[in-house]
Amino acid sequence: MGRYTTASSQWQVVLACLAAVTLQIGFAENTSAHQSVFERPDPSELAKTEPPMAGSQEFAKTLLRELKAQFNHDAFTLLDQLEKHLNQSDRIRWGFDAGVSQNVGDYFRWRAETKLLEVLQSYPEIIEIDLRPGAAVPTPEITVELLPENRAVVLKIVTGDHGTSFGTHRWNLSAEQVPQPFRVPTNADGIRFAIVVFEQVPSEGGVMQLEFRPDGEESPGQTRALRFQTPELGYLKLEITDDHGHHTPAIVQLAAHANGQLQEIPGAVDLREQLNDVVPHIAELGRGYTFYLPRKKQGRYWIVDEPVEITVPVGKWDLKILHGPEHVPYQQTIDIAPGEWTDHKCSLQRWIDMPKLGWYSGDDHVHARLNSGADAKSLLSYARAVDIHVANILEMGDPMRTYYAQRGFGVDFRRRQGDYWLVPGQEDPRSELGHAIGLNLKSKVRSLDRYLQNDWVAARIHEQGGLYGHTHVGANACYAHREMALFTPLGIVDFNSIMQASLGTELYYNFLNLGFEMNASAGADTPYGGTIGATRVYVFSGEGEFTPDVWFDGLKRGRSFVSNGPMLEFEVDGQLPGSVIEIAEPHTVQIKARARGLSGWSAPKKLQLIRFGEVLAETTSGDVEQSELQLEFELNAEHGCWIAAYAEGHDGSTAHSTPVYVKRAGRRHWHFLRANELISTQLSIMDEIEVALSRSEEAVAAGRNPLDYWNLRNAEQANAVRRQVQIARQFYENLRDTYHQEQALRTQ
């Protein structure tokens, strides 16, 4: 069905798609998550491409790095689009998207320039300097306000109407300005946008001289004085505690009340080496990250693990602090007085304590370097700030190499603080057969000679006591449909990640409806369009001492639900999610479900019981303050079925449980009316895989690119994959025979 995937979540998946080399084996162009995804322009669009504007790319990247935090929330869409077009242009220019012509790269460069001009039109702090003959008599001094965190200014220098170009400058103001002024090149006749980044700005302000002279011209140009000053400043001291009065990490946003401009938080956890530097083509710049949370919570936040002391301009500031969906968001407007300290202590309050109920949160999909104690400290601060108890830190591989190095695997390389744990794992292999995850490993499992043989990988993972699962299932991305069609029949899959940017159920329901047991999991895929804690899987771990081993055992048994807001309770005949209820004949089962959420936020708008992907029973509420919905239902299980619970919060958040399976002896718990159609779908995917393998073999045989390691691996292992395909085909053909046999029984 896939009805719970939203348009905004698809945008995040597109961001995630910029992370690795495009697979060149003839698959659909619009794939997702870790692969280059973009809509190829048609010839009419390519024809619109304009010649490049000199200096635009360096200007745009500097603006994003130095000034992005100074824009308000409404401008972030433009900034994100600018960044996306820049990244795609760079990928093509650098050859990461093999087979894509440079004119397509030029098209995205032009799109980026167009978006840059839109951004500049919306930037209120731009300084315009008109040097045209006959222009109004210029003001001899230009005044700007500079802060330690906001050290850049944007100039628009007008000398005529012919052409636009860009310049980027960096000046150190600790150097004595002798004997000539700082020079700012201009166009001879046109518009030059210049971004100037100042270093070592004197706290008391001052004056500098700027000379504007066209490129290549020797005679002196026009001179202006630039007076830089600081506004009236005050000081904020921020301390965050939990409901027991203990210091706690959290994610923090500080925005000017008047215009929403964001303030960089000094001392925030710095993850750039561990995250951003691995993916410079898509990384957030600075220490702040965009958290794709439901509606009002969404925005850019800084991870704070120590008390904050910050200098800010006098006035009103909006403070927002989040600590995961079990806590009440903290929001308050603070008045900063000139020259004074404002001590602000905030206590975060829980509205529910899931660990006390035996449920612990986790994220199955975090990419980050974990090579030292310092790395672990930063990541633990991150996990604690968003209240994730088990963060699975995944080394990532492809047919060429690995990324996000882990210093080791197994118990000795886990790190913890209280009940918060980092556990190394892997996302590998990542191929045309999908992306697989290994959790709770004792050692890395990787063989380029068997890179397309996920059954071999799963067997090695299981030998270690680890879990093998499929990711991007909710987004139906990265060829997850091939991976599931090919490997699910082997009974090797311990979990499927159905919540990434948001909940998606299409593939999940298809395989449940074919009679497979499928444990639900979730992971944000940090840093590819997601952040730790944006989505999570809750696993029932009981009332004893909490350890990751208990958590992994619960996930393997399917004692789980995924959520980015509401909390679920669900049982059938007293059995938790993941349970199998065996019946000898038609039997009435008792179903109970409860959804809870935070009043005014994730309070449940809807609670549904789902059978075979269809709504079995539903209760709703139009009251955003009503924090709970309950359902009780009696169902005649007849031939067997799967049943799950789904909840939707008023803020757009969602939750979904792993099913309970009711199995009748000698029969499959499947959606019998759709089974034949779904079997045909899986068989068509087998055809698709074989076509793709043949294309790889043809590409290698033609020698078009001897360094195309993706196609080389595919061609080398094509026959092994074909044997896997044959096994899967036979399974589905046998399943069709079972369908016909049951059809005969039902008509008797």
N, C-alpha and C positions, 0 to 999 in steps of 0.2 A: 504493500500500500504506500508506504513512504510519506504518509500525509502529515507527519509531524516535522518534516524538514522545512526550514524557513528560508526565505530569500537572503536574509542577512547572513545566515550560516553559510550559504553557498558562496557569498563574497569572501568569507574567511577561508573557505576551502580553496578558492582561487588564489588568495595570498599564499596559502601553503604550497601551491603547485609550482612555485618558483624556486624550489630548493635543490633540484638535482637535474642531471642531464636527461633530456627527453629520450624516451625509448623509441628507437627508430626501427620498428618492425611492422609498420603498417596498421597499427591499432588506431582507434578513434582519437582524433586530435584533442577533444575536450575531456581530458582525464583530470585527476585531482591529486592533491596532497603529496608533496615531494616530487612532483613532475611538472615540467613546464606546460602551463595551460593558458591558452589565449585564443580568442576568436580571430582566425586569420582574416585579414582584410581582403575584400574582393577587389577586382581591378578598378572599379569606380572609386573605391576608397583610396587605393594606392595612388590614383591620379591626383588626389587632393594634396598629396605631400608637398610641402614647401621646402625650399633650401634651408639649411641650418642657420640658426642665429648664433653668431660667434659667442663662445663663452657660456652658453646657456646651461650645459650640464653641470659644470663645476659650480656655477651660481646656484642652481637648484639644489644640489647636494649640500652646499654650505648653508643655504636657507633652512633646509630640513634639519640639519644638525644643530645650528645655532639658534634658530628662532621658532622651531615647531611648537615648543612648549608655550610660546607667547601668544599663539592663536587661541581663539575660543573654540568650544565644542562644534559649533556649526561649520567652522572652516575645515574640520578634520577630514571630512569626505573629500574635499578638493585636494588636500595634502596627501591623503592616501592614494587617490587616483594619480596624482603627479608621481608619487613614489613608484607605483605599479608600472606606469609607462616607462619611467627611467630604467627600472630593473629589466624589463623585457627588452628594451633597446640595447642595454649592456650585454645581456645574455647572447643576443644574436651577433652583436659586434665581436664578442670574445669567442664565438664559435661553439657555445654550449648547446645551442639548438641546431644540431647538424641537419643539413638539408633545407634549412630556412634561408631564403635569399636575403641579401643585405638590403634590398629595397623594402622588405618588410621591417627590418630594423630601423631604416630611415623613417618609415611610417610611424613607428612608436616613438621615435625621437621627436618627430613633429607633433604627435599627440601630447607628449610631455611638455613641449614648449608652449603649446596652446593652453594647457592646464596651468603652466607657470604664470602666464599672463593673467589668467583668471584669478589666481592666488594673489598676485600683486595688486589687482584691482580691489580686492577685498581687504588688503592690509592697511589699517588706518594710520600706521606710524610712518608711512613712506614720506620722504622729504623730496619735494620737487624743486629743481633749480633750472630756471629758464634762461639760457644763454643766447637766445636768438636776437639778432639785431632788432632794435625797436621794442624789445620787451620792457616791461615795467622796471623802473629803477630797483635794482636788487637790494634787499636788506643786507647790510654789511656783515651781520652775524646770523648764523643759524644755530639755534639752541636745541640740544637733544638731552634726554635723560638717559643715563647709563647706570646700570646696576652690576654688581659682580656676576650675577647669573644671566644678565641680559646685556651682552657686550657688543652687540652688532647693530648697525643701522643700515637702512636701505635708501639709496639715493636714486632719484629719477632725473637724469640730466638731459635736457631738451636743447638740441642745437638746430633742429629742422624736422622735416617730415619724411625723410627717406631712409628707411631701414631702422632695425632695432638690434642692439647687441647687449652683451652682459659682461660685467667685470667683477672679479673677486679680489679683495685686498685684505691683508692682515698687517696691522701696525702695532708695535710695542710702544706704549706711551711712557715707559720708563726711560726711553732713550731721548737725549736732548735733541730738540728740533733745530739743528743748525747745519748748514746756513740757509737751506731752502725749505719751502713748505712740502707737505705730502702731496704727491702728484696723483691726480685722478684722471686717467685717459678718458676721452669722450669720442663720440662719433663726429665726423666733420659736418654731417648734415643728417640728423636723425635723433634717435633716443638711445641713451645708454643707461641701463640699470646697473648700479654698482652696489654690492654688499661689502661693507667694511666691518671687519672683526677687530676689535681693540683688545689688546692684552695689557695687563698691569695698569689698569685705570686708577689714577689717583683718587682717593676717597673724597677729597675736598673739591674735585672738579677742576676746571681750567679751560684754556683756549688753545686751539691749534689752527694752523693755516692750511688751507687746501688750494691747490692750483688745478684748474680744469683746462686741459689742452688736448686737442685731437691727436690720435695716434699718428706718430711719425712726424709731427710738426715740431720744429726747433724753436720758433719764436715763443716768448712767454705767453701764457694763457691768462684767463681771468682768475682772480683770487677771491676766496671767501674765508671768513673766520668761522670756525665751528666751536661753539661754546658748549662744553659738556658739563653736566651737573647732575647731582643726585637729588632725588626728591626727599622730602622729609621721611625719615626712617624710624621704625620702631622695632621691637624685638619680641619674638615669640618663643616660648619654651613649651614644648609639647611632651607630655608623658602619657602613655597608654597602658592601662591595666585591665586584667580580666575581672570576672565577677567575684573572684576570690581576693582581689586586691594585688595580685601578682603581675609584674611586668610581662607583657606579651607582645610579640611581633604582630604587625597588621599591615594592610595596604592603605596608603594615605594619599589624598588629593587635596591640594590647597589652591583655590581659585579666587581671583579678584571678584568681589561681589558686583562691581559695576559692569564689567564686560566679560567675565568668565575666563580671562587669561589665566593660564596655569603657571604655578610657581614650581621651579625645580626644587626638590627637597634635598638639602645638603646632608651628607652622611647616609643616604639611602644605600641599601645593599647593592653592590656593584657586580653585576653578572655578565658584563660585556665580554670578558675573556672566555667565559664558559659557554655563553650563548651567542651573543651578537657577532663576535669575530668569526664564528664558524659559518654564519650565513649573512655576510655583509650586504648581499644583494636584496635581502628582505628584512633585515633587522631593524627594530626600533632603535633610534639614536638616543644616546643618553641613558640614564638609569631608569627612566620611567617606561612603563609598558602599558599598552592598550589591553584592558581586560574585557573580553567579549562576554559580558554578563547580561542577564535579562534587563532590558529597558532602562529604567532610571539608574540602575547600578553601573551600566556600561560606561567606560571612560578610561582615561589614562591615570594610572596610579604609580606610586613609588613604594617599594617594599622597605618598611622601617622596622628595625629590630632593636634600636636604642633610643633613649630620649633625644628629642630634636631641639636644637637651638638654631633659629633662623632669623635673618634680618630681612624685613619686608617694608615696602612703602606704607605710610600711615593710611588708615582707612579700614573698610570692612572687607573681611575675607571669609569665604565659605569653606568650611572644613568638612571633609567626608572621609570616614574611616570604615573599612569593611574587614571582616574576619571570617568569611565563609558563611554558608547559608544557615547555619545553626545559630548565628548571632544577629542581633538587631543592628542594622546599619546605624552608624553614628553620624549625625548631621547637625552642624551648628554654625552660625555666623559669629565671627569674632571681631571685635573692634581693637585695632592696633593704634595706640597713642604715640605721639612723637617722643622719641628718646627714652621710652620706658619699656620695661619688661612686662609682657603679659604671660603669666604662668597659667597654662591650660592643662588640667588633668581630666582625662576622660576614662570612664570605666565601661568596657564593652560588656553587654548583657546577653546571656543566652535566652532564647525562647524555647529551646529544646536541647537535651543532652543525649545524643545518639549513643555514645560509648556506654553510658549508664544502662542503656537498653540492650547492649551487646552488639551494636552495629558500628563499625569503624570505616571511615572513608579512605579511598585510595584513588590513585591516578595511574592507569596502566601504560602511559605513553608520554614520558618526559625525556627530551634529548638535552643533555648537558655534559660537559666535561666533568669527570669526577676522578681527579688524579692526585689530590692532596688533601690534607686536613683543612686547608683554607677553602678549597672547593666545597668540601662537605659542610663546613660551617655556613657558607653562603646559601647553599641549597637547603639546608635544614631551616635556616631563617625564612626562606621562601615558603617551604612546605608548612611551617608553623604559622606563618602570616596568613595563609589561606585555609588553615585547619585541615590539611591532608595528612593522614596518619601513615599511609604507605605510598611513598613516591617511588615509582619504578623508573630508574635512570637508565636509559637505553643507549648503548652504543649502536650506531647505525651503519649499515653496509650497503654496498651495491656491487655490481660485477667487476669493479675496478679497485675499490679500496673501502676503508671504514672511516667513520667520523665520530666525534664525541668520545674520546678515549676513556675507558674505565681502567683503573689501575689493577683491578682484579674482580673476581666473582666469588660468590659463596659467602658463608656466614662471616668469615674473617674480614670481608670487605663491605659489609653493611655498616651503616653509621646511624646513630640514634640520639635523640634528646627527649627524655621522657618516653611517651608513647608515640613519638613521631620517628619514622624510619626512612632511610634511603636504602634501596635495594637495587644493585646493578642487574641489568638484563640486556636484551638486544632486540633491535628491529632489523632482522636479517634472516632470510634473503628478502630483497626488494627487487622484483623482476617483473616480467610480463605476466607472471602467474600470481601477482598480488604481493602484498607486504605482510610478512609474518612476524609475530612477536614471541620471544622467549622470556618467561619470567622465572624468578627464583632459581637462577642457574648456579652451578658450581664451576663451570668453565664455559668459555665462548664456543659456540657451535658454528663452524664456517668451513666450507670446502668449495672452492671455485669449480672443482671438477664435478660437483654434485649440486651446483647452485640452484638448479630448477627442480630439485627433488625434495620437496617439502616433507614428504613422508620420511625420508632419511633424517632430515633435520629434526622432525618431531620425535623420532625414535631416540635420538641422542639426548634431546632435552628431557624426555620422560625417564631415560636411564638415570639421570641426575636427580630425579624427583621434582623437576621443573614443570612448568605449564607452557603449552604451545597454543597460540591463538591467532586469530585474524583481526587486523585493524582496518580502519576506514570502511567498515561494513555499514555503519549508519549513513555515511555520506555516499555510499555506493561509488567509491572512488578507487583509483589506483588498481584497477582490474580486480577488485575484491570479488566480483561475480565469478571470475574465472577460478580464483583460488578456492572459493567456497564450492563451486560446482565440481572441481577436480578432486579436492582433498576431504571434503566433509564425509563422503561415503566410506572413507577408510576408518572412521571412528577415532581420529587422532586429535580432534579439535577440542580444547578445554574451555575456550571462551571466545566470544565475538564482541568486538568493541562497537556498540551501536550508538554511542553518544560521543561526538567530537566537538564540532562547533555547535551542534544541536542534536536532538534526537532524530534518528532516521530508522524506519522499520521495514522498508520494502524487502531487502534481501533477507533480513531476519525472519520476517513472516513467511516468505517463500519457502524457506527450509524447515521452519516449524510446521508449515502446512504439508510438507512432504513426510512428516513423521520423525524428524530428527530432534534430539534434545540439544538445546542451545543455551548456554549460560551467557547472561548479559553482563557486559563490562563497559567501561568508559575511560577515556583519556583525552586530554586536550591537544596532544601532539605539540607540546612546547618545543621550540619557539615558532613553529610553522603556522602562524595564524591563531595560536591559542596560548594560554597561560596556565600554569599549574593552578588547579582549583576551579577553573572556569566550569568544568564538568567533573563529575566524580561518580565512582561506584561505591556503594555501601555494601559491606559484606558482614553477615552475621558471624561473629567470632566468639559468642558465648560470654559467660560471666567470669571466667577464670582470668589468669594473667594473659595480657595481650602480647602476642609476638607476631611477626610477619608470617611465621609458619602456620599459625592458626588461621590467619587471614587468607593465605593461599589455599589452604585446605577448604575453607568455606567457599572461595571462588570456584574451585574445581567441582564442588558439590552443587553449585548454582544457588547458594544462599545469598542472593544479591538483588539489588535494584540500582538503577542509574538515575541521577538527578542533577539538576542545576538549581533546585529550589525546594519543591515539596518533598516531604518525607512519607514513605509508604509502609503500611503494614498489610500483609496479605497472607492468607492461608486457605487451604482447601482440606476439609476434614481434619483440621488442626495441624496440617503439614505445611512447612515453610516452602518458599520458592525453591525450585530445583528438585523437589520430591517427586517420586513416582508412586502412584496409587494403582495397585493391581486389582482388577475386578474380573470375576468369572462370568458375569452376566450384566445386563443393564442395571445401573446402580445410581441412586440419587446422592450427590455429594453436597456438603454444606460449604459455602464460600463466604468468607468474611474479608472485607478490605476497609482500610481507613487511610485517608490522606490528611496530613497536617501541614500547615504553612504559617508563615508570619503574617499577622493581621496588617493589612495595608500593602503587603508586598506579595509573598508567595502563597497567601491564603488560597485554598483550593477553589477554583471556579468550576472544576469538573472532576469527577471520579468515575472511571469506567472499568468494568470487567470485560476483558477481551477474550473471545474464543475464536480460534481459527482466523484471527485478524479482523474480526467483526465485533461490533459492540453487542455484548450480551445483556448488560444492564448498565444504567447510568444514573447518577444523581448530580445535580448542579446547584450552584449558589450564585446569586447576583450581588451578594454582600461581601465587599472586599475586607470587611472586618471579621467575617466568620472564619475562624482558624481551622475548622475541621469538617470533613465530610465522611460519612460511613455508608457502607453497602453490605447487606446480607442477602444471600440468594441461594435458592435450592435449584440444582440442575440435575436432570437425568442424563448421565454421561453416555448412555446408549452404547455406541460402538467404540467409545474412547475419544479423547480430545486433549488439547492443551488449553490452559486458562492462565491469563496474566492480568495484572492490574496496571492501569495507566491513570496519571493525574496531571492536571494542568492548573498552574497558578494564575491568579489575576494579573501578575506582572509578565506573563508569557513564559514563565519557567515550566518545565515538564519533568515527569518521572515515569519510569517503566520498570516493572519487575521481570525477573526471570520467571518463566511459567512453572506451574505445577502440571504434571502429566498424568492423565488418567488413562491407563492401558487395559484394554480388554484382552483376555487370553486369546492368543492365536490371531490377533488383529493388530493393525498399525494405527497409532493415534494420529491420523492425518485428516486433512480437509479433503474428504473423498471426492467431492464435486469438482475440485480444482486439481486433483492429483495428476490426471492425464495431461492437462495443459502445462503444469509445472515440470513434469518429466520431459515433455517436448522442449521446453525452454532450456533445460540443462543439456540435453542432447545437442541443441543448436550451438550452445557455448563450446561443446567439444569440437564441433566443426570450425568454429571461430579460432580456437587455439591452433588447430592443425593448419589452417590457412596462414596464420601468423608465423608459425614455424617455417612453413615453405617460403614465405617472403624473406625471412632471415637467411635461409639457405641460399636463396637466389641472390641476395645482396652480397653475401660473402663470396659466392662463386664468381660474381661479376667483378669482384675486386674494387668496388666503388670507394671503399674507405677501409684500408687495412688496420686502422687504429680504432675502428668502431667495435669496442669490446662488448657492448651490449649484444649486437648481432652475432659476434663471434661466439659468445657463450651459448646463445640460443641455437646456433647452427651445430656447434659441437655436441650439444646435449639433446638435439631434436629427437633422436630415436628413443632415448630414455623417456622423454616426455610423452612420445606417442604410445609407449607401453603403458604409461600411467593413464593416458586418455582411453586406451582400450579397456583397462580395468574399470574405469568409471563408466564407460559406455555400457559394459556388460551389467554393471550394477543397476543402471537406470532401465535397461531392457528387462532385467529380472523384476525390477520394481513395477514395470508396466504389466508384466505377467501377473504379479500379485494383485495389481489393480483389477485386472480382468477377472481373476478368480474371486475376489471379494465382490465384484459387481454381480457375478453369477449368484453368490450366496445371498446378496441383498435382494435379489429379484425372486428368490425362491419363496 
